[in-house]
C-alpha cells in the first residue's frame, strides 16, 4: 500500500473528462510502466471522435506538448484505463529527451546611491612655499562610477605677525571605479573662498579655488577613509602684505588631504 501511495506522488497529474477511463487507474498503471520517466508529464484525457476513442494531451514540465488519439478495445472501464496507460507509456518512452529551457535572469537592479560625510584636514603649498591648511568637511553621494561632492573648509596661513584666515565653499564631482574595498578616481571641485588678512590692520577679499586631485576612498562597513593629492588653482592669486612680512598664495599650489567619516545612512549589520 505504501508503495502505491509513493507512486502517486511521483507521477505528474492525470485528469480525465471522459467516462471511458478512470483517471486514478490510468495514473497508477502509467507510473508502474514508465516509472520516473512519467514524472514530468501531465496528462489530460477527453472523449475522441469515435465511440470508444479518447484523446490524450501530454504536457511536459519544460513545455513540450504531445497529442494522441487512441481507440480502446477493452470492454470495462478498468481494462480500458490499463490499455490507455500502456499506450501512453509507449508514447512517453518514445519521446526524445526534453532539455531544460535556459534560465532568464532579470536585469540587475540599479545600484542605490550611497551617501557619506567626512571630517579631516588638508594642506597646500606652492612657490613661494607659503603653506596654507585647515580642517575640512566633505560629503557626497556616490554611484558606481560617479560621485557628487560638496566641500566646506577653513583656510589659514601665517608669516610673522601677518595672518590670513578664511573659509571656502564648493561643490563638484569625482569619477572613478571600485577596486575591492577602495574607490579610486579623481575629483574636480571648484570653490569660492573669502579670506581676511590681518597684521596691524585688516583687509578681506574673494577669490576662486579649483581642486583637481586624485582620490582614493576606503569603504569598510560604515567607515569611510578618503585620501587625496593633487593641485589647487587660485584665480586671481592672493597676496597680502603687512609692515614687515608678505604672504602670497599663487595660481598653482600642491595639496594633500585626509578625511575620516561614515556612510549615510549607515548599513545595518543584519
Residue, then its C-alpha position, 0 to 999 in steps of 0.5 A: x500500500x505504501x508503495x502505491x501511495x509513493x507512486x502517486x506522488x511521483x507521477x505528474x497529474x492525470x485528469x480525465x473528462x471522459x467516462x471511458x477511463x478512470x483517471x486514478x487507474x490510468x495514473x497508477x498503471x502509467x507510473x508502474x510502466x514508465x516509472x520516473x520517466x512519467x514524472x514530468x508529464x501531465x496528462x489530460x484525457x477527453x472523449x475522441x471522435x469515435x465511440x470508444x476513442x479518447x484523446x490524450x494531451x501530454x504536457x511536459x514540465x519544460x513545455x513540450x506538448x504531445x497529442x494522441x488519439x487512441x481507440x480502446x478495445x477493452x470492454x470495462x472501464x478498468x481494462x480500458x484505463x490499463x490499455x490507455x496507460x500502456x499506450x501512453x507509456x509507449x508514447x512517453x518512452x518514445x519521446x526524445x529527451x526534453x532539455x531544460x529551457x535556459x534560465x532568464x535572469x532579470x536585469x540587475x537592479x540599479x545600484x542605490x546611491x550611497x551617501x557619506x560625510x567626512x571630517x579631516x584636514x588638508x594642506x597646500x603649498x606652492x612657490x613661494x612655499x607659503x603653506x596654507x591648511x585647515x580642517x575640512x568637511x566633505x560629503x557626497x553621494x556616490x554611484x558606481x562610477x560617479x560621485x557628487x561632492x560638496x566641500x566646506x573648509x577653513x583656510x589659514x596661513x601665517x608669516x610673522x605677525x601677518x595672518x590670513x584666515x578664511x573659509x571656502x565653499x564648493x561643490x563638484x564631482x569625482x569619477x572613478x571605479x571600485x577596486x575591492x574595498x577602495x574607490x579610486x578616481x579623481x575629483x574636480x571641485x571648484x570653490x569660492x573662498x573669502x579670506x581676511x588678512x590681518x597684521x596691524x590692520x585688516x583687509x578681506x577679499x574673494x577669490x576662486x579655488x579649483x581642486x583637481x586631485x586624485x582620490x582614493x576612498x576606503x569603504x569598510x562597513x560604515x567607515x569611510x577613509x578618503x585620501x587625496x593629492x593633487x593641485x589647487x588653482x587660485x584665480x586671481x592669486x592672493x597676496x597680502x602684505x603687512x609692515x614687515x612680512x608678505x604672504x602670497x598664495x599663487x595660481x598653482x599650489x600642491x595639496x594633500x588631504x585626509x578625511x575620516x567619516x561614515x556612510x549615510x545612512x549607515x548599513x545595518x549589520x543584519 
